[in-house]
């Protein structure tokens, strides 16, 4: 074997090992690469109780119930199904009915989810109040009339 053939064989062998390693990593992360699961995904996949996941969807209108000691119960829905979420703690400022939300926690049953963190999703038009006030004072505020249309 010439020196060039040995080098090409070594490069090919190293490339094959890297491809196999990458394939094994991607196979192991098959279900964890998803940013969140919708209620319909959870029911379609028959996720077993006790599984730690991220649940995403819209907060159902009229479903928010506040209890003692910062206990909050609400329902997350998509077009096909909904899941009741129990959470204890402070909610983000953007959290409200009809708004997108991602909750991370443990699935207790097919229709009940216990969240330990809740994130409110916002659209591209979101701007912190302080920044908007500063822009208004400087005369650069564009307002809602010139905002980009919402895409869904």
PyMOL commands that place a pseudoatom at each C-alpha (Angstrom):
pseudoatom trace, name=CA, resn=UNK, resi=1, chain=A, elem=C, hetatm=0, pos=[0.000, 0.000, 0.000]
pseudoatom trace, name=CA, resn=UNK, resi=2, chain=A, elem=C, hetatm=0, pos=[1.261, 3.415, -0.863]
pseudoatom trace, name=CA, resn=UNK, resi=3, chain=A, elem=C, hetatm=0, pos=[1.388, 6.274, 1.581]
pseudoatom trace, name=CA, resn=UNK, resi=4, chain=A, elem=C, hetatm=0, pos=[-1.540, 8.001, -0.160]
pseudoatom trace, name=CA, resn=UNK, resi=5, chain=A, elem=C, hetatm=0, pos=[-3.716, 4.871, 0.034]
pseudoatom trace, name=CA, resn=UNK, resi=6, chain=A, elem=C, hetatm=0, pos=[-2.970, 4.442, 3.764]
pseudoatom trace, name=CA, resn=UNK, resi=7, chain=A, elem=C, hetatm=0, pos=[-3.911, 8.073, 4.409]
pseudoatom trace, name=CA, resn=UNK, resi=8, chain=A, elem=C, hetatm=0, pos=[-7.187, 7.730, 2.472]
pseudoatom trace, name=CA, resn=UNK, resi=9, chain=A, elem=C, hetatm=0, pos=[-8.002, 4.476, 4.299]
pseudoatom trace, name=CA, resn=UNK, resi=10, chain=A, elem=C, hetatm=0, pos=[-7.365, 6.140, 7.671]
pseudoatom trace, name=CA, resn=UNK, resi=11, chain=A, elem=C, hetatm=0, pos=[-9.526, 9.150, 6.758]
pseudoatom trace, name=CA, resn=UNK, resi=12, chain=A, elem=C, hetatm=0, pos=[-12.326, 6.870, 5.539]
pseudoatom trace, name=CA, resn=UNK, resi=13, chain=A, elem=C, hetatm=0, pos=[-12.155, 4.749, 8.697]
pseudoatom trace, name=CA, resn=UNK, resi=14, chain=A, elem=C, hetatm=0, pos=[-12.227, 7.838, 10.945]
pseudoatom trace, name=CA, resn=UNK, resi=15, chain=A, elem=C, hetatm=0, pos=[-15.177, 9.262, 8.978]
pseudoatom trace, name=CA, resn=UNK, resi=16, chain=A, elem=C, hetatm=0, pos=[-17.117, 6.000, 9.359]
pseudoatom trace, name=CA, resn=UNK, resi=17, chain=A, elem=C, hetatm=0, pos=[-16.516, 5.939, 13.122]
pseudoatom trace, name=CA, resn=UNK, resi=18, chain=A, elem=C, hetatm=0, pos=[-17.665, 9.574, 13.429]
pseudoatom trace, name=CA, resn=UNK, resi=19, chain=A, elem=C, hetatm=0, pos=[-20.801, 8.803, 11.397]
pseudoatom trace, name=CA, resn=UNK, resi=20, chain=A, elem=C, hetatm=0, pos=[-21.633, 5.821, 13.628]
pseudoatom trace, name=CA, resn=UNK, resi=21, chain=A, elem=C, hetatm=0, pos=[-21.062, 7.893, 16.793]
pseudoatom trace, name=CA, resn=UNK, resi=22, chain=A, elem=C, hetatm=0, pos=[-23.293, 10.693, 15.462]
pseudoatom trace, name=CA, resn=UNK, resi=23, chain=A, elem=C, hetatm=0, pos=[-25.986, 8.180, 14.554]
pseudoatom trace, name=CA, resn=UNK, resi=24, chain=A, elem=C, hetatm=0, pos=[-25.925, 6.681, 18.055]
pseudoatom trace, name=CA, resn=UNK, resi=25, chain=A, elem=C, hetatm=0, pos=[-26.161, 10.127, 19.687]
pseudoatom trace, name=CA, resn=UNK, resi=26, chain=A, elem=C, hetatm=0, pos=[-29.094, 11.157, 17.501]
pseudoatom trace, name=CA, resn=UNK, resi=27, chain=A, elem=C, hetatm=0, pos=[-30.861, 7.860, 18.168]
pseudoatom trace, name=CA, resn=UNK, resi=28, chain=A, elem=C, hetatm=0, pos=[-30.417, 8.290, 21.939]
pseudoatom trace, name=CA, resn=UNK, resi=29, chain=A, elem=C, hetatm=0, pos=[-31.814, 11.839, 21.791]
pseudoatom trace, name=CA, resn=UNK, resi=30, chain=A, elem=C, hetatm=0, pos=[-34.740, 10.900, 19.555]
pseudoatom trace, name=CA, resn=UNK, resi=31, chain=A, elem=C, hetatm=0, pos=[-37.515, 11.963, 21.977]
pseudoatom trace, name=CA, resn=UNK, resi=32, chain=A, elem=C, hetatm=0, pos=[-35.639, 14.722, 23.811]
pseudoatom trace, name=CA, resn=UNK, resi=33, chain=A, elem=C, hetatm=0, pos=[-34.875, 17.024, 20.882]
pseudoatom trace, name=CA, resn=UNK, resi=34, chain=A, elem=C, hetatm=0, pos=[-38.451, 18.381, 20.838]
pseudoatom trace, name=CA, resn=UNK, resi=35, chain=A, elem=C, hetatm=0, pos=[-38.816, 21.858, 22.369]
pseudoatom trace, name=CA, resn=UNK, resi=36, chain=A, elem=C, hetatm=0, pos=[-42.238, 20.989, 23.777]
pseudoatom trace, name=CA, resn=UNK, resi=37, chain=A, elem=C, hetatm=0, pos=[-45.132, 18.574, 23.290]
pseudoatom trace, name=CA, resn=UNK, resi=38, chain=A, elem=C, hetatm=0, pos=[-48.692, 19.721, 22.652]
pseudoatom trace, name=CA, resn=UNK, resi=39, chain=A, elem=C, hetatm=0, pos=[-51.593, 18.107, 24.544]
pseudoatom trace, name=CA, resn=UNK, resi=40, chain=A, elem=C, hetatm=0, pos=[-52.514, 16.147, 21.399]
pseudoatom trace, name=CA, resn=UNK, resi=41, chain=A, elem=C, hetatm=0, pos=[-48.898, 14.890, 21.076]
pseudoatom trace, name=CA, resn=UNK, resi=42, chain=A, elem=C, hetatm=0, pos=[-48.902, 13.676, 24.675]
pseudoatom trace, name=CA, resn=UNK, resi=43, chain=A, elem=C, hetatm=0, pos=[-52.140, 11.752, 24.234]
pseudoatom trace, name=CA, resn=UNK, resi=44, chain=A, elem=C, hetatm=0, pos=[-51.135, 10.368, 20.816]
pseudoatom trace, name=CA, resn=UNK, resi=45, chain=A, elem=C, hetatm=0, pos=[-47.768, 9.125, 22.111]
pseudoatom trace, name=CA, resn=UNK, resi=46, chain=A, elem=C, hetatm=0, pos=[-49.378, 7.605, 25.248]
pseudoatom trace, name=CA, resn=UNK, resi=47, chain=A, elem=C, hetatm=0, pos=[-46.735, 9.215, 27.459]
pseudoatom trace, name=CA, resn=UNK, resi=48, chain=A, elem=C, hetatm=0, pos=[-46.601, 7.253, 30.741]
pseudoatom trace, name=CA, resn=UNK, resi=49, chain=A, elem=C, hetatm=0, pos=[-47.319, 9.068, 34.042]
pseudoatom trace, name=CA, resn=UNK, resi=50, chain=A, elem=C, hetatm=0, pos=[-44.190, 10.210, 35.852]
pseudoatom trace, name=CA, resn=UNK, resi=51, chain=A, elem=C, hetatm=0, pos=[-42.441, 11.266, 32.653]
pseudoatom trace, name=CA, resn=UNK, resi=52, chain=A, elem=C, hetatm=0, pos=[-40.669, 14.642, 32.728]
pseudoatom trace, name=CA, resn=UNK, resi=53, chain=A, elem=C, hetatm=0, pos=[-41.604, 16.705, 29.644]
pseudoatom trace, name=CA, resn=UNK, resi=54, chain=A, elem=C, hetatm=0, pos=[-42.336, 20.189, 28.373]
pseudoatom trace, name=CA, resn=UNK, resi=55, chain=A, elem=C, hetatm=0, pos=[-45.976, 20.950, 27.622]
pseudoatom trace, name=CA, resn=UNK, resi=56, chain=A, elem=C, hetatm=0, pos=[-46.840, 23.759, 25.222]
pseudoatom trace, name=CA, resn=UNK, resi=57, chain=A, elem=C, hetatm=0, pos=[-50.035, 25.293, 23.930]
pseudoatom trace, name=CA, resn=UNK, resi=58, chain=A, elem=C, hetatm=0, pos=[-52.522, 28.064, 24.651]
pseudoatom trace, name=CA, resn=UNK, resi=59, chain=A, elem=C, hetatm=0, pos=[-53.976, 28.856, 28.070]
pseudoatom trace, name=CA, resn=UNK, resi=60, chain=A, elem=C, hetatm=0, pos=[-57.692, 28.059, 27.791]
pseudoatom trace, name=CA, resn=UNK, resi=61, chain=A, elem=C, hetatm=0, pos=[-60.059, 30.995, 28.308]
pseudoatom trace, name=CA, resn=UNK, resi=62, chain=A, elem=C, hetatm=0, pos=[-61.741, 30.904, 31.731]
pseudoatom trace, name=CA, resn=UNK, resi=63, chain=A, elem=C, hetatm=0, pos=[-59.573, 28.079, 33.064]
pseudoatom trace, name=CA, resn=UNK, resi=64, chain=A, elem=C, hetatm=0, pos=[-57.262, 29.970, 35.441]
pseudoatom trace, name=CA, resn=UNK, resi=65, chain=A, elem=C, hetatm=0, pos=[-58.012, 29.243, 39.105]
pseudoatom trace, name=CA, resn=UNK, resi=66, chain=A, elem=C, hetatm=0, pos=[-55.880, 30.793, 41.833]
pseudoatom trace, name=CA, resn=UNK, resi=67, chain=A, elem=C, hetatm=0, pos=[-55.649, 29.150, 45.242]
pseudoatom trace, name=CA, resn=UNK, resi=68, chain=A, elem=C, hetatm=0, pos=[-53.840, 29.753, 48.499]
pseudoatom trace, name=CA, resn=UNK, resi=69, chain=A, elem=C, hetatm=0, pos=[-50.047, 29.941, 48.751]
pseudoatom trace, name=CA, resn=UNK, resi=70, chain=A, elem=C, hetatm=0, pos=[-49.531, 30.825, 45.047]
pseudoatom trace, name=CA, resn=UNK, resi=71, chain=A, elem=C, hetatm=0, pos=[-51.316, 27.664, 43.840]
pseudoatom trace, name=CA, resn=UNK, resi=72, chain=A, elem=C, hetatm=0, pos=[-52.499, 28.117, 40.257]
pseudoatom trace, name=CA, resn=UNK, resi=73, chain=A, elem=C, hetatm=0, pos=[-54.461, 25.682, 38.107]
pseudoatom trace, name=CA, resn=UNK, resi=74, chain=A, elem=C, hetatm=0, pos=[-55.113, 26.277, 34.408]
pseudoatom trace, name=CA, resn=UNK, resi=75, chain=A, elem=C, hetatm=0, pos=[-55.655, 24.299, 31.225]
pseudoatom trace, name=CA, resn=UNK, resi=76, chain=A, elem=C, hetatm=0, pos=[-53.310, 24.174, 28.254]
pseudoatom trace, name=CA, resn=UNK, resi=77, chain=A, elem=C, hetatm=0, pos=[-55.021, 23.385, 24.970]
pseudoatom trace, name=CA, resn=UNK, resi=78, chain=A, elem=C, hetatm=0, pos=[-54.395, 22.913, 21.302]
pseudoatom trace, name=CA, resn=UNK, resi=79, chain=A, elem=C, hetatm=0, pos=[-56.860, 22.323, 18.479]
pseudoatom trace, name=CA, resn=UNK, resi=80, chain=A, elem=C, hetatm=0, pos=[-57.606, 18.736, 19.553]
pseudoatom trace, name=CA, resn=UNK, resi=81, chain=A, elem=C, hetatm=0, pos=[-57.238, 18.309, 23.318]
pseudoatom trace, name=CA, resn=UNK, resi=82, chain=A, elem=C, hetatm=0, pos=[-56.373, 19.943, 26.628]
pseudoatom trace, name=CA, resn=UNK, resi=83, chain=A, elem=C, hetatm=0, pos=[-54.435, 19.133, 29.795]
pseudoatom trace, name=CA, resn=UNK, resi=84, chain=A, elem=C, hetatm=0, pos=[-54.967, 20.564, 33.277]
pseudoatom trace, name=CA, resn=UNK, resi=85, chain=A, elem=C, hetatm=0, pos=[-51.799, 22.083, 34.758]
pseudoatom trace, name=CA, resn=UNK, resi=86, chain=A, elem=C, hetatm=0, pos=[-51.075, 22.546, 38.479]
pseudoatom trace, name=CA, resn=UNK, resi=87, chain=A, elem=C, hetatm=0, pos=[-48.359, 25.054, 39.363]
pseudoatom trace, name=CA, resn=UNK, resi=88, chain=A, elem=C, hetatm=0, pos=[-47.141, 26.678, 42.559]
pseudoatom trace, name=CA, resn=UNK, resi=89, chain=A, elem=C, hetatm=0, pos=[-45.144, 29.884, 42.263]
pseudoatom trace, name=CA, resn=UNK, resi=90, chain=A, elem=C, hetatm=0, pos=[-45.059, 33.225, 40.522]
pseudoatom trace, name=CA, resn=UNK, resi=91, chain=A, elem=C, hetatm=0, pos=[-46.232, 33.340, 36.930]
pseudoatom trace, name=CA, resn=UNK, resi=92, chain=A, elem=C, hetatm=0, pos=[-44.488, 35.419, 34.245]
pseudoatom trace, name=CA, resn=UNK, resi=93, chain=A, elem=C, hetatm=0, pos=[-45.920, 38.868, 33.503]
pseudoatom trace, name=CA, resn=UNK, resi=94, chain=A, elem=C, hetatm=0, pos=[-46.986, 37.782, 30.009]
pseudoatom trace, name=CA, resn=UNK, resi=95, chain=A, elem=C, hetatm=0, pos=[-49.049, 34.843, 31.324]
pseudoatom trace, name=CA, resn=UNK, resi=96, chain=A, elem=C, hetatm=0, pos=[-52.768, 35.252, 30.562]
pseudoatom trace, name=CA, resn=UNK, resi=97, chain=A, elem=C, hetatm=0, pos=[-55.703, 33.443, 28.989]
pseudoatom trace, name=CA, resn=UNK, resi=98, chain=A, elem=C, hetatm=0, pos=[-55.386, 32.870, 25.254]
pseudoatom trace, name=CA, resn=UNK, resi=99, chain=A, elem=C, hetatm=0, pos=[-51.603, 33.362, 25.417]
pseudoatom trace, name=CA, resn=UNK, resi=100, chain=A, elem=C, hetatm=0, pos=[-49.006, 30.779, 24.425]
pseudoatom trace, name=CA, resn=UNK, resi=101, chain=A, elem=C, hetatm=0, pos=[-47.285, 29.002, 27.293]
pseudoatom trace, name=CA, resn=UNK, resi=102, chain=A, elem=C, hetatm=0, pos=[-44.623, 26.331, 27.822]
pseudoatom trace, name=CA, resn=UNK, resi=103, chain=A, elem=C, hetatm=0, pos=[-44.646, 24.466, 31.156]
pseudoatom trace, name=CA, resn=UNK, resi=104, chain=A, elem=C, hetatm=0, pos=[-41.910, 22.096, 32.265]
pseudoatom trace, name=CA, resn=UNK, resi=105, chain=A, elem=C, hetatm=0, pos=[-42.699, 19.382, 34.775]
pseudoatom trace, name=CA, resn=UNK, resi=106, chain=A, elem=C, hetatm=0, pos=[-44.065, 15.873, 35.291]
pseudoatom trace, name=CA, resn=UNK, resi=107, chain=A, elem=C, hetatm=0, pos=[-47.098, 14.262, 33.700]
pseudoatom trace, name=CA, resn=UNK, resi=108, chain=A, elem=C, hetatm=0, pos=[-49.244, 12.872, 36.546]
pseudoatom trace, name=CA, resn=UNK, resi=109, chain=A, elem=C, hetatm=0, pos=[-51.922, 11.284, 34.364]
pseudoatom trace, name=CA, resn=UNK, resi=110, chain=A, elem=C, hetatm=0, pos=[-53.164, 11.519, 30.782]
pseudoatom trace, name=CA, resn=UNK, resi=111, chain=A, elem=C, hetatm=0, pos=[-54.996, 14.778, 31.608]
pseudoatom trace, name=CA, resn=UNK, resi=112, chain=A, elem=C, hetatm=0, pos=[-53.074, 16.240, 34.582]
pseudoatom trace, name=CA, resn=UNK, resi=113, chain=A, elem=C, hetatm=0, pos=[-49.636, 17.878, 34.498]
pseudoatom trace, name=CA, resn=UNK, resi=114, chain=A, elem=C, hetatm=0, pos=[-47.656, 19.220, 37.498]
pseudoatom trace, name=CA, resn=UNK, resi=115, chain=A, elem=C, hetatm=0, pos=[-45.403, 22.071, 36.376]
pseudoatom trace, name=CA, resn=UNK, resi=116, chain=A, elem=C, hetatm=0, pos=[-42.335, 23.293, 38.221]
pseudoatom trace, name=CA, resn=UNK, resi=117, chain=A, elem=C, hetatm=0, pos=[-41.676, 26.147, 35.774]
pseudoatom trace, name=CA, resn=UNK, resi=118, chain=A, elem=C, hetatm=0, pos=[-43.928, 28.112, 33.421]
pseudoatom trace, name=CA, resn=UNK, resi=119, chain=A, elem=C, hetatm=0, pos=[-42.742, 30.254, 30.517]
pseudoatom trace, name=CA, resn=UNK, resi=120, chain=A, elem=C, hetatm=0, pos=[-45.049, 32.623, 28.653]
pseudoatom trace, name=CA, resn=UNK, resi=121, chain=A, elem=C, hetatm=0, pos=[-44.452, 32.860, 24.916]
pseudoatom trace, name=CA, resn=UNK, resi=122, chain=A, elem=C, hetatm=0, pos=[-44.718, 36.171, 23.102]
pseudoatom trace, name=CA, resn=UNK, resi=123, chain=A, elem=C, hetatm=0, pos=[-44.934, 37.291, 19.511]
pseudoatom trace, name=CA, resn=UNK, resi=124, chain=A, elem=C, hetatm=0, pos=[-42.410, 39.370, 17.597]
pseudoatom trace, name=CA, resn=UNK, resi=125, chain=A, elem=C, hetatm=0, pos=[-44.171, 42.610, 18.611]
pseudoatom trace, name=CA, resn=UNK, resi=126, chain=A, elem=C, hetatm=0, pos=[-43.315, 42.254, 22.304]
pseudoatom trace, name=CA, resn=UNK, resi=127, chain=A, elem=C, hetatm=0, pos=[-41.308, 45.065, 23.828]
pseudoatom trace, name=CA, resn=UNK, resi=128, chain=A, elem=C, hetatm=0, pos=[-40.542, 45.603, 27.531]
pseudoatom trace, name=CA, resn=UNK, resi=129, chain=A, elem=C, hetatm=0, pos=[-42.529, 48.466, 29.057]
pseudoatom trace, name=CA, resn=UNK, resi=130, chain=A, elem=C, hetatm=0, pos=[-39.366, 50.403, 29.983]
pseudoatom trace, name=CA, resn=UNK, resi=131, chain=A, elem=C, hetatm=0, pos=[-38.085, 50.351, 26.395]
pseudoatom trace, name=CA, resn=UNK, resi=132, chain=A, elem=C, hetatm=0, pos=[-41.487, 51.416, 25.028]
pseudoatom trace, name=CA, resn=UNK, resi=133, chain=A, elem=C, hetatm=0, pos=[-41.665, 54.308, 27.537]
pseudoatom trace, name=CA, resn=UNK, resi=134, chain=A, elem=C, hetatm=0, pos=[-38.157, 55.449, 26.583]
pseudoatom trace, name=CA, resn=UNK, resi=135, chain=A, elem=C, hetatm=0, pos=[-39.034, 55.352, 22.872]
pseudoatom trace, name=CA, resn=UNK, resi=136, chain=A, elem=C, hetatm=0, pos=[-42.209, 57.366, 23.538]
pseudoatom trace, name=CA, resn=UNK, resi=137, chain=A, elem=C, hetatm=0, pos=[-40.228, 60.017, 25.446]
pseudoatom trace, name=CA, resn=UNK, resi=138, chain=A, elem=C, hetatm=0, pos=[-37.684, 60.264, 22.619]
pseudoatom trace, name=CA, resn=UNK, resi=139, chain=A, elem=C, hetatm=0, pos=[-40.405, 60.524, 19.981]
pseudoatom trace, name=CA, resn=UNK, resi=140, chain=A, elem=C, hetatm=0, pos=[-39.384, 57.319, 18.185]
pseudoatom trace, name=CA, resn=UNK, resi=141, chain=A, elem=C, hetatm=0, pos=[-42.415, 55.222, 19.176]
pseudoatom trace, name=CA, resn=UNK, resi=142, chain=A, elem=C, hetatm=0, pos=[-44.033, 53.568, 16.144]
pseudoatom trace, name=CA, resn=UNK, resi=143, chain=A, elem=C, hetatm=0, pos=[-47.071, 52.234, 18.005]
pseudoatom trace, name=CA, resn=UNK, resi=144, chain=A, elem=C, hetatm=0, pos=[-49.305, 49.335, 17.048]
pseudoatom trace, name=CA, resn=UNK, resi=145, chain=A, elem=C, hetatm=0, pos=[-50.235, 50.859, 13.686]
pseudoatom trace, name=CA, resn=UNK, resi=146, chain=A, elem=C, hetatm=0, pos=[-46.769, 50.238, 12.248]
pseudoatom trace, name=CA, resn=UNK, resi=147, chain=A, elem=C, hetatm=0, pos=[-46.127, 46.918, 13.980]
pseudoatom trace, name=CA, resn=UNK, resi=148, chain=A, elem=C, hetatm=0, pos=[-45.496, 43.870, 11.879]
pseudoatom trace, name=CA, resn=UNK, resi=149, chain=A, elem=C, hetatm=0, pos=[-48.602, 41.703, 11.375]
pseudoatom trace, name=CA, resn=UNK, resi=150, chain=A, elem=C, hetatm=0, pos=[-48.818, 38.600, 13.513]
pseudoatom trace, name=CA, resn=UNK, resi=151, chain=A, elem=C, hetatm=0, pos=[-48.164, 35.360, 11.683]
pseudoatom trace, name=CA, resn=UNK, resi=152, chain=A, elem=C, hetatm=0, pos=[-49.485, 32.068, 12.960]
for i in range(1, 152): cmd.bond("trace and resi %d" % i, "trace and resi %d" % (i + 1))
show_as sticks, trace
zoom trace
